[in-house]
Amino acid sequence: MADGTFAALLFIIGLTDMSMNHCGTQAGCLGKSDATPRFSISGGEVLERRADPAGEVYLRYDLGHKRGPFGNAAGLSIGENGETWIGFGSTYTIPFGRSGAYAELHSMPGLYFDNGGFDLGGPIAFRSGIEFGYENRRGWRMALTYDHRSNAGIYDDNPGIETVQFKVSVPLN
């Protein structure tokens, strides 16, 4: 799963949902609707694969709207060795009934600066992943996240890295 699998799942599941539940509405397939804006902070570790294990902090802002079933989010991560990623992309949330449990996929293109840390092969890097979490009655979310970052083969060298993090998300309304 350390490639573009999560991004592909986001678009396949999201486009299926869009065609079944959004295209027949007056707003259309990508009609704008309100969503809860959120600020998230997560911390965790880059997994040992080609990179050395290292800590990372990730901040994310989920915008207060959706287009069809897709949310939008902006993110910034900073690694313990100075690596910095900033990006913007799509999210797709799958609630598990009324239990508060959910899964969320995300896919976000962005810019990556190794700053002397792990080199991802070039400045364009894609981040995609999945989180499993719980949302309480006040809208706070706690989740375990797994994601992958790489340049998707647009440069000669495409090492890629994975992170596992614990995330807390606060509603901003």
Contacts in CASP RR format, 6 or more apart in sequence:
PFRMAT RR
TARGET T0000
AUTHOR 0000-0000-0000
METHOD contacts of the structure
MODEL  1
MADGTFAALLFIIGLTDMSMNHCGTQAGCLGKSDATPRFSISGGEVLERR
ADPAGEVYLRYDLGHKRGPFGNAAGLSIGENGETWIGFGSTYTIPFGRSG
AYAELHSMPGLYFDNGGFDLGGPIAFRSGIEFGYENRRGWRMALTYDHRS
NAGIYDDNPGIETVQFKVSVPLN
1 148 0 8 1.000
2 49 0 8 1.000
2 148 0 8 1.000
2 160 0 8 1.000
2 162 0 8 1.000
3 148 0 8 1.000
3 150 0 8 1.000
4 126 0 8 1.000
4 128 0 8 1.000
4 148 0 8 1.000
4 152 0 8 1.000
5 128 0 8 1.000
6 105 0 8 1.000
6 106 0 8 1.000
6 107 0 8 1.000
6 128 0 8 1.000
6 129 0 8 1.000
6 130 0 8 1.000
6 147 0 8 1.000
6 148 0 8 1.000
7 105 0 8 1.000
7 107 0 8 1.000
7 126 0 8 1.000
7 128 0 8 1.000
7 129 0 8 1.000
9 105 0 8 1.000
9 130 0 8 1.000
10 90 0 8 1.000
10 91 0 8 1.000
10 92 0 8 1.000
10 105 0 8 1.000
10 106 0 8 1.000
10 107 0 8 1.000
10 128 0 8 1.000
11 107 0 8 1.000
13 92 0 8 1.000
13 94 0 8 1.000
13 105 0 8 1.000
14 69 0 8 1.000
14 70 0 8 1.000
14 92 0 8 1.000
17 69 0 8 1.000
17 92 0 8 1.000
18 29 0 8 1.000
18 30 0 8 1.000
18 68 0 8 1.000
18 69 0 8 1.000
18 70 0 8 1.000
19 29 0 8 1.000
21 69 0 8 1.000
22 28 0 8 1.000
22 29 0 8 1.000
22 30 0 8 1.000
22 31 0 8 1.000
22 68 0 8 1.000
22 69 0 8 1.000
23 29 0 8 1.000
25 31 0 8 1.000
27 33 0 8 1.000
27 68 0 8 1.000
28 68 0 8 1.000
29 68 0 8 1.000
30 67 0 8 1.000
30 68 0 8 1.000
30 70 0 8 1.000
31 67 0 8 1.000
31 68 0 8 1.000
32 65 0 8 1.000
32 66 0 8 1.000
32 67 0 8 1.000
32 68 0 8 1.000
33 65 0 8 1.000
33 66 0 8 1.000
33 68 0 8 1.000
34 64 0 8 1.000
34 65 0 8 1.000
34 66 0 8 1.000
35 62 0 8 1.000
35 63 0 8 1.000
35 64 0 8 1.000
35 65 0 8 1.000
35 66 0 8 1.000
35 71 0 8 1.000
36 62 0 8 1.000
36 64 0 8 1.000
36 139 0 8 1.000
36 171 0 8 1.000
36 172 0 8 1.000
36 173 0 8 1.000
37 61 0 8 1.000
37 62 0 8 1.000
37 63 0 8 1.000
37 64 0 8 1.000
37 171 0 8 1.000
37 172 0 8 1.000
37 173 0 8 1.000
38 60 0 8 1.000
38 61 0 8 1.000
38 62 0 8 1.000
38 141 0 8 1.000
38 169 0 8 1.000
38 170 0 8 1.000
38 171 0 8 1.000
38 172 0 8 1.000
39 59 0 8 1.000
39 60 0 8 1.000
39 61 0 8 1.000
39 62 0 8 1.000
39 169 0 8 1.000
39 170 0 8 1.000
39 172 0 8 1.000
40 58 0 8 1.000
40 59 0 8 1.000
40 60 0 8 1.000
40 61 0 8 1.000
40 62 0 8 1.000
40 141 0 8 1.000
40 167 0 8 1.000
40 168 0 8 1.000
40 169 0 8 1.000
40 170 0 8 1.000
41 57 0 8 1.000
41 58 0 8 1.000
41 59 0 8 1.000
41 60 0 8 1.000
41 167 0 8 1.000
41 168 0 8 1.000
42 57 0 8 1.000
42 58 0 8 1.000
42 60 0 8 1.000
42 143 0 8 1.000
42 145 0 8 1.000
42 165 0 8 1.000
42 166 0 8 1.000
42 167 0 8 1.000
42 168 0 8 1.000
43 55 0 8 1.000
43 56 0 8 1.000
43 57 0 8 1.000
43 58 0 8 1.000
43 165 0 8 1.000
43 166 0 8 1.000
43 167 0 8 1.000
44 55 0 8 1.000
44 56 0 8 1.000
44 57 0 8 1.000
44 163 0 8 1.000
44 164 0 8 1.000
44 165 0 8 1.000
44 166 0 8 1.000
45 53 0 8 1.000
45 54 0 8 1.000
45 55 0 8 1.000
45 56 0 8 1.000
45 163 0 8 1.000
45 164 0 8 1.000
45 165 0 8 1.000
46 52 0 8 1.000
46 53 0 8 1.000
46 54 0 8 1.000
46 55 0 8 1.000
46 56 0 8 1.000
46 79 0 8 1.000
46 118 0 8 1.000
46 161 0 8 1.000
46 162 0 8 1.000
46 163 0 8 1.000
47 53 0 8 1.000
47 161 0 8 1.000
47 162 0 8 1.000
47 163 0 8 1.000
47 164 0 8 1.000
49 160 0 8 1.000
49 161 0 8 1.000
49 162 0 8 1.000
50 118 0 8 1.000
50 159 0 8 1.000
50 160 0 8 1.000
50 161 0 8 1.000
51 118 0 8 1.000
51 159 0 8 1.000
51 160 0 8 1.000
51 161 0 8 1.000
52 118 0 8 1.000
54 79 0 8 1.000
54 80 0 8 1.000
54 81 0 8 1.000
54 118 0 8 1.000
55 79 0 8 1.000
55 80 0 8 1.000
56 77 0 8 1.000
56 78 0 8 1.000
56 79 0 8 1.000
56 80 0 8 1.000
56 83 0 8 1.000
56 163 0 8 1.000
56 165 0 8 1.000
57 77 0 8 1.000
57 78 0 8 1.000
57 79 0 8 1.000
58 75 0 8 1.000
58 76 0 8 1.000
58 77 0 8 1.000
58 163 0 8 1.000
58 165 0 8 1.000
58 167 0 8 1.000
59 75 0 8 1.000
59 76 0 8 1.000
59 77 0 8 1.000
60 73 0 8 1.000
60 74 0 8 1.000
60 75 0 8 1.000
60 76 0 8 1.000
60 169 0 8 1.000
61 73 0 8 1.000
61 74 0 8 1.000
61 75 0 8 1.000
62 71 0 8 1.000
62 72 0 8 1.000
62 73 0 8 1.000
62 91 0 8 1.000
62 169 0 8 1.000
63 71 0 8 1.000
63 72 0 8 1.000
63 73 0 8 1.000
63 74 0 8 1.000
65 71 0 8 1.000
65 72 0 8 1.000
66 72 0 8 1.000
69 92 0 8 1.000
70 90 0 8 1.000
70 91 0 8 1.000
70 92 0 8 1.000
71 90 0 8 1.000
71 91 0 8 1.000
71 92 0 8 1.000
71 93 0 8 1.000
72 88 0 8 1.000
72 89 0 8 1.000
72 90 0 8 1.000
72 91 0 8 1.000
73 88 0 8 1.000
73 89 0 8 1.000
73 90 0 8 1.000
73 91 0 8 1.000
73 106 0 8 1.000
73 108 0 8 1.000
74 86 0 8 1.000
74 87 0 8 1.000
74 88 0 8 1.000
74 89 0 8 1.000
75 85 0 8 1.000
75 86 0 8 1.000
75 87 0 8 1.000
75 88 0 8 1.000
75 108 0 8 1.000
76 84 0 8 1.000
76 85 0 8 1.000
76 86 0 8 1.000
76 87 0 8 1.000
77 83 0 8 1.000
77 84 0 8 1.000
77 85 0 8 1.000
77 86 0 8 1.000
77 127 0 8 1.000
77 163 0 8 1.000
78 84 0 8 1.000
81 115 0 8 1.000
81 116 0 8 1.000
81 117 0 8 1.000
81 118 0 8 1.000
82 114 0 8 1.000
82 115 0 8 1.000
82 116 0 8 1.000
82 117 0 8 1.000
83 112 0 8 1.000
83 113 0 8 1.000
83 114 0 8 1.000
83 115 0 8 1.000
83 116 0 8 1.000
83 117 0 8 1.000
83 118 0 8 1.000
84 112 0 8 1.000
84 113 0 8 1.000
84 115 0 8 1.000
85 110 0 8 1.000
85 111 0 8 1.000
85 112 0 8 1.000
85 113 0 8 1.000
85 125 0 8 1.000
85 127 0 8 1.000
85 149 0 8 1.000
86 110 0 8 1.000
86 111 0 8 1.000
87 108 0 8 1.000
87 109 0 8 1.000
87 110 0 8 1.000
87 111 0 8 1.000
87 127 0 8 1.000
88 108 0 8 1.000
88 109 0 8 1.000
88 110 0 8 1.000
89 106 0 8 1.000
89 107 0 8 1.000
89 108 0 8 1.000
89 109 0 8 1.000
90 106 0 8 1.000
90 107 0 8 1.000
90 108 0 8 1.000
91 104 0 8 1.000
91 105 0 8 1.000
91 106 0 8 1.000
92 104 0 8 1.000
92 105 0 8 1.000
92 106 0 8 1.000
93 102 0 8 1.000
93 103 0 8 1.000
93 104 0 8 1.000
94 102 0 8 1.000
94 103 0 8 1.000
94 104 0 8 1.000
94 105 0 8 1.000
95 101 0 8 1.000
95 102 0 8 1.000
96 102 0 8 1.000
96 103 0 8 1.000
100 134 0 8 1.000
100 135 0 8 1.000
100 136 0 8 1.000
101 132 0 8 1.000
101 133 0 8 1.000
101 134 0 8 1.000
102 132 0 8 1.000
102 133 0 8 1.000
102 134 0 8 1.000
102 135 0 8 1.000
102 141 0 8 1.000
103 130 0 8 1.000
103 131 0 8 1.000
103 132 0 8 1.000
103 133 0 8 1.000
104 130 0 8 1.000
104 131 0 8 1.000
104 133 0 8 1.000
104 143 0 8 1.000
105 128 0 8 1.000
105 129 0 8 1.000
105 130 0 8 1.000
106 127 0 8 1.000
106 128 0 8 1.000
106 129 0 8 1.000
106 130 0 8 1.000
106 131 0 8 1.000
106 147 0 8 1.000
107 126 0 8 1.000
107 127 0 8 1.000
107 128 0 8 1.000
107 129 0 8 1.000
108 126 0 8 1.000
108 127 0 8 1.000
108 128 0 8 1.000
109 124 0 8 1.000
109 125 0 8 1.000
109 126 0 8 1.000
109 127 0 8 1.000
110 124 0 8 1.000
110 125 0 8 1.000
110 126 0 8 1.000
110 127 0 8 1.000
111 123 0 8 1.000
111 124 0 8 1.000
111 125 0 8 1.000
112 120 0 8 1.000
112 122 0 8 1.000
112 123 0 8 1.000
112 124 0 8 1.000
112 125 0 8 1.000
112 149 0 8 1.000
112 151 0 8 1.000
113 123 0 8 1.000
114 120 0 8 1.000
118 159 0 8 1.000
118 161 0 8 1.000
119 157 0 8 1.000
119 159 0 8 1.000
120 149 0 8 1.000
120 150 0 8 1.000
120 151 0 8 1.000
120 158 0 8 1.000
120 159 0 8 1.000
120 160 0 8 1.000
120 161 0 8 1.000
121 151 0 8 1.000
121 155 0 8 1.000
121 156 0 8 1.000
121 157 0 8 1.000
121 158 0 8 1.000
121 159 0 8 1.000
122 151 0 8 1.000
122 155 0 8 1.000
122 157 0 8 1.000
124 151 0 8 1.000
124 154 0 8 1.000
124 155 0 8 1.000
125 149 0 8 1.000
125 150 0 8 1.000
125 151 0 8 1.000
126 149 0 8 1.000
126 150 0 8 1.000
126 151 0 8 1.000
126 152 0 8 1.000
127 147 0 8 1.000
127 148 0 8 1.000
127 149 0 8 1.000
128 147 0 8 1.000
128 148 0 8 1.000
129 145 0 8 1.000
129 146 0 8 1.000
129 147 0 8 1.000
129 148 0 8 1.000
130 145 0 8 1.000
130 146 0 8 1.000
130 147 0 8 1.000
131 143 0 8 1.000
131 144 0 8 1.000
131 145 0 8 1.000
131 146 0 8 1.000
131 167 0 8 1.000
132 143 0 8 1.000
132 144 0 8 1.000
133 141 0 8 1.000
133 142 0 8 1.000
133 143 0 8 1.000
133 144 0 8 1.000
134 141 0 8 1.000
134 142 0 8 1.000
134 143 0 8 1.000
135 141 0 8 1.000
138 171 0 8 1.000
139 171 0 8 1.000
140 168 0 8 1.000
140 169 0 8 1.000
140 170 0 8 1.000
140 171 0 8 1.000
141 167 0 8 1.000
141 168 0 8 1.000
141 169 0 8 1.000
142 166 0 8 1.000
142 167 0 8 1.000
142 168 0 8 1.000
142 169 0 8 1.000
143 166 0 8 1.000
143 167 0 8 1.000
143 169 0 8 1.000
144 164 0 8 1.000
144 165 0 8 1.000
144 166 0 8 1.000
144 167 0 8 1.000
145 163 0 8 1.000
145 164 0 8 1.000
145 165 0 8 1.000
145 166 0 8 1.000
145 167 0 8 1.000
146 162 0 8 1.000
146 163 0 8 1.000
146 164 0 8 1.000
147 162 0 8 1.000
147 163 0 8 1.000
148 160 0 8 1.000
148 161 0 8 1.000
148 162 0 8 1.000
149 160 0 8 1.000
149 161 0 8 1.000
149 162 0 8 1.000
149 163 0 8 1.000
150 158 0 8 1.000
150 159 0 8 1.000
150 160 0 8 1.000
150 161 0 8 1.000
151 158 0 8 1.000
151 160 0 8 1.000
152 158 0 8 1.000
END
